[in-house]
C-alpha cells in the first residue's frame, strides 16, 4: 500500500506474498485515555458526554480519530477504518 499524498486515499491491492489481502504485517490502532482529575470527576458522574468532553479537553482521540489519522498518512484504507472502528 502506498502512502497517501495530497489527500489521496488508497485501496489495498493484493499479490501472492500477501495472499491477495493487500496488507503486509499488522497495524495497531489504540486510544489511550489519561486518568487525570478532570476525567475521574467526570467518571463519577456516570455522564458519558461529560467523560468524553473531559477526555477531549486533555487531547484524547477516539479510536476512529486515531484510525483516520493513520488513513490520511496512507497506513490503512477507508474499508479498514469503517470495518474496525
Secondary structure, 3 states (H helix, E strand, C coil): CCCCCCCCCCCCCCCHHHCCCCCCCCCCCCCCCCCCHHHHHHHHHCCHHHHHHHHHHCCCCCHHHHHHHHHHCCCCCHHHHHHHC
